[in-house]
């Protein structure tokens, strides 16, 4: 029997191949779970669990255009490849190993492309995806070092898959992808059905909190001159260089149109940069303080600057020269050293100290962005459009109902 990774030689390469395959499976499963938790949560209390910094976070990947293909999360394909590698180590055969060897090379190329896209295109790296990348490249290395036909030249060594195995893999992949499409559709439909209903109920069960002692004069939606007069009232603690704030901005952009004339949104600048924010022990977004000063300098230009930053988010977050040029484009060059502007932003930041702890790991209730106070109830993080839409509609209906407490009709 010729040397191969799974059928001969030392036992430890085969064991490693099995373990790397399992590692790919586990990483993929966690990636899939995070994709659904981020895009189609079943509760307003679900959220990301692996966002360590502006660079190391999974939400950027979960919200990106390549997170899914036709409703099938990208992690599914990694799950399938990992399972094949593990099964190939348990049930070895020449055809199985040759096919897996070909797939491992294609997968490794795909991993490198995704890695470059994440780092260069998104400016972030998902730790769950990184686990898959490591196991994939290690698996490909084993096939190169110990794999079957390794001395037969590049093409003969890497591209001799079994047609029968490829057809079988293809059929299984299509069936699984179809199942994921149905599941994604069901999760998406649920956002405007039972999940939205649950979100409204959970929202009304949240503890009522006071408005901050100072509400930002910088609004992204204005239905009434008096903040309290609109049916939907939001104080949005946001960082202009925060990827989750970008996602919320996109959701609110749709909802501001749908609830036009019914919603007030005050943008409470809360840059997560130690240079100007001493409320939270985070220094996630270099340049966020300067962007906040530029946006706050002239209230009449705030919305235009706010939209400009979120409309060119990758340049704003990653290119110092883009941030340096922004004040000049809007005629607010004096903002970075203007005492009144610096004091205004600091006044907004300091209101974060007014809320009780929501987690023992953090000193104050306002501890991350985005955090919204919606009609005196605090929502930390982001929600899908359908859930926010249901909550906003409930608030409008509540005002229309006058003294009637429609929420009392909920049935356990």
N, C-alpha and C positions, 0 to 999 in steps of 0.2 A: 504494500500500500504506500502510495506516495505521501510525502510530507504534506500536512495541511493543518489548518488552525483547529479544526474540530474533530478530525478522525485519527490523527496520529501525533507522534512526538510527545512532548511533555504535557502533563495534564493541566498545569497552571494557566497556560494561554487560553485553553478552552474554558476554564473556570472564569477567567477574567472576561472573556467574550460574553459569557452568560451574565455576569454581574454588570457589565457595561450595558447590555441589552435591557436588563431590569432597571438600571439607572435611567435609561432613556424613557422607559415606560413610566416610571414614577414622576420624572420631570414633566413629561407630557401631560399626565393626568392632572398634576398641580396647575399647569399652565391652562388647561381646559377649564378647570374649576374657577380659576381667577378670571378667565375671559367671561364666563357666564355671570360670576358675581359682580364684575365691573359693569357689564353691558345690560344684563337682565337680572338684577337682584330681586329676590323674593321678599325683601324687607328693607325698610329705610335704615336698618341698623347694620346691614351688610356693608363691607368696605374692603379696601385693599389692606393686605397684611404684610407687604414686603417693600413698601416705599421707604427706603433708608435716606435717600438724598435726591437732589435734582437729577443726578446722573443715574444712580442705582434705584430705579423704580420700575414697577411693572405696569402701571396704569398707562403710560405712554404707548407701550406695545399693545395693551388690551384695547385702546381706543384708536389705534392706527388703522389705516386702510388695508393692511395686509394681515390683520389679526385673524381674518376668516376669508374663505373663498366660497362664495355662493351659499353662505350660511353654515359652512363647515369650518370650525376653528382649526387654525393651522396646526395646533398641537395634536389633532387626530392623526395626521400623517406621521408625525414623530412617534406617536403611540404605536402605530402599525409597524413602523420600521424597527422600533425597539423590540416589539414582540417577535418579529421574524428573526432578529439576531439571537434572542434568548432561546427561541425554539430550535434554531439551527444548531446551537450548542448542545441541546438536550437530545435532539433526534438528527444526528449528523448523517450526511450523504454527500457525494460529490456534486450532484445537481443542486442540492440545497445550498451548499457552501459557495458554489460558483455564482449562483443567483444573488445570494446575500452579499457577496463580495462586490458585485456590480452595483447593487443598491447602496452599499455603504459608501462607495466613491461618489455616486450622484448625490447622496445625502450630505456628504462632507462638503461638496462644492456648494450645495444649497445653504448649509450652515454658515460658510464663510460669507456668502452673499447677504444673508440675513444679519449676520454680525456687523458687517460694514454698513448696511442700511440703518441698523439701530444706532450705531455710534455716530455715523456721519449724517444720516437723514433725520433721525429722531433726536439725536443728542442725548440718548439715554440707553441704559442697558438693564434688561429684566433679569433678576437673579435666577428665576425659575428657568427662563430660556437659556441662561448661561450654563446651568447644569446640564441641559440637553446638549448644548454645543460641546461641552467638555467630554461627555460620554460618547458623543457621535464621533468626534475627532480621534478619541482614544480607540474606539472600535475600528475605525478605518485604519489606524496605525497597525492594529493587530492583524488585520487582513493583509496589509502590505508586508508585514514582517514574517508572518507565519502562514499566510493563506495559501490555498491550493494554486498550482500552476505559477508559483511566484517567479520561476526561472524561465518562463516561456515568452518573455517580451511583454511590453506594456499592454498592447491590445489583447493578446491571447490570455494574459494574466488577469485582466480586469473585465473584459467584455466577452465572457462565454456563459451567459446566463441560460438556464433551462427555459425554453419557450413554454413548456407545460407549467412550470412553477410561476412564470410571469403572468400567464393567463389566469391561473388560480388566484394569485395575489391581486390582480386587477379586479376580478369579480368580487373578491372579499372586500377590497377597498371601496368599490362602487356601492356595494350593499351597505357597508358601514357609513359611507358618506351620505347616502340617502337617508339613513336613520338619523344621522346628526342634523340633516336639513330639516327633517320633520320635528326633531326635538327643539332646534333653534326657533323654528316657526311657532311652536307651542309656547316657548318661553317668551317670545316677542308678543304673541297674542295675549298672554297672561298679564303683560305689563298694563294693558288697558282694560283688563277684566278683573279677575279675582285679586291679582297682586296689587293693582291700583286701589281697589277697595280696601285691602289690608293696609296699604300705605297711608290712606286717609285716616283710618282708624288709629294707626300707630302715631300719626302726627298729632291727633287730638288728645292722645294719651300722654304726650310729652309734657314735661314740667313747664309751667308758664314762667318766663323770665322777664325782667325789666328791659326796656330799651337802654342802650348805652347812654351815659350822661351827656355825651356829645355825639350828635348824629352828623355824619359827613354832609357838607354842602354840595358834594360832587355826586350827581345823580346820573344813572344810566337809563332811567325811565321816570317820567314825571306826568302823572295823570292829574294831580292837584297841587296847588302851591303849598298847602299844609300837608306835611308827611302823613299825619294820622287820618286824613280824610279818605284815602283810597281803600277799596275793599281788600286789596292785596298790598301789604307793606313789608318791605324787605330791607334789612341792613345786611349788606354782603361784605364780610371781611375777606378781602382778596389781595393777592400778590400778582402784579402784572407779568411776572416771569414764572408763574406756576402753571404746570401742564394741566392739573386738575381744574384750575380756574379757567383755563382755555376751554375745557370740555363744558363747564358750567356756562360760560359765556355763550357757547353755541346753542345750548339748551334754552337759555333765557332769551336769546335773540329771536327764536321762534315764538316763545311764549309771550314776549312783549307785543308782538304783532297780533297774536290771538286774543290777548286780554288788553288790547289797546284802550286807553282811557280808564283802566281799572287797577293799574299797578304803579306803585312808586318803589324805586330801587335806589337806595343810597349806598354808594360804593365806599366802604370804610377801608382806606388804604392800610395794609398790614404786611409790608414787605418782610419776608423771612431772610433778613440779612442783618448780621450783628452790628454793622456800621451804624444803623439807625434804630434797630428794634432790640430793646433789652427786656422785652416781656417774655419771649420764648428763647430757650437755649438751642437755637438752630441758626445755622448760617448756610442756608441752602442755595440761595439764588444771588450770586454776585451781580451787582448792577441794579438790583431791585429798588434800592433806596433812591438812586438817581432817577430811575424811571418814575417813581412815586412823586418826587419833587417836580419833575417836568410836567406830570399830569395834573398836579394840584395847584400849580402857580396861577393859572388863569381859569376860573370855573367855566368860562364861555368856551374854552378850548379843550376842556377835560374829555368830553365824549369823543371828540375827533382823535385825540392822542390815545385814549383807551382803545378805540377800535383799530387805530394804526398799529399799535403794539400787538394786539391779538391777531390782527390780520397778517402780520409778518412775524409770527411767533418764533420760528426757528432762528431767524436772523437776530431778533431782539434778545433771545436768551443766550445765544452762542457767540455773537459777533460784537466785540467791544466797540469797534469802529461804528457799527450801525447805531448802537446806543448813544455814542458820543455825538453823532450827527443829528439825532432826533430833535433835541431842543432848538437847534438852529432852523430846522425845517418849519417849526411852528412859532418861531419868534419868542421862545421862552428861555433864552440862554441864561438869564439871571436867576432862574429857579434854583440852581444847584447851590447857590450861596445866599439866597434870599432868606433872612431870618424869619419873616412872617410865614413863608412857605414851609420851612423846616419845622417851625413851631406847630403849624397846622397838621402836618403829617404825624408829628410826635403826639399831638393831642388825640388823634384817632387811635394811634397805637396803644396809648396808655389806657384806653377804655377796655382793653383786653384784660386788665387786672381786676375789673369789676365783677367778673363772673366766677362762681365757685368751681372747684376742680370737677372735671368730668372724667378724670383718670388719675390714679395715684402717681403715674409716671411724670405728670406735668403739673406745673405750679398753678396754672390758671385755666379757666374754662375755654377762653379763646387761645388755642394752642396750635392751630394749623389752618391752612387755607385750602379750599374755601370753607368758611363757616358762615352760614346764613341764620339770621334771626328773622323768621317769617311769622308775622302777626304774634310776636312775643313767644315763639317756640324756636328752640335752637336745633339746627340740622348741621352736623359736622360732616363735611365731604360732599360728594356729588350724588345726584339721583338721575335716573333715566327721564327722558322727556315725558313719557306716559305717566309716571308717578307724580312728577311736579305738576303736570297738567291736571291730574285728578285732585291734588291738594288745592291748587289755585281755584279750580271750579267749585270745590266745596266751600272755600272762603267767600267766593262771590255769591253762591247760593245762600250761605249763612247770613250775609248782609241783606240779601233780598227777602229773606224770611222774617226779618225784623226780630221781634222778641221770641219767636218760636225757636226751640232748641232741636233742630232737625237731627242732630247727632244722637239724640236719645232713641232713635229708631233702630240703632244697631242691635243686632241679635247675636249673642255668643254662639 
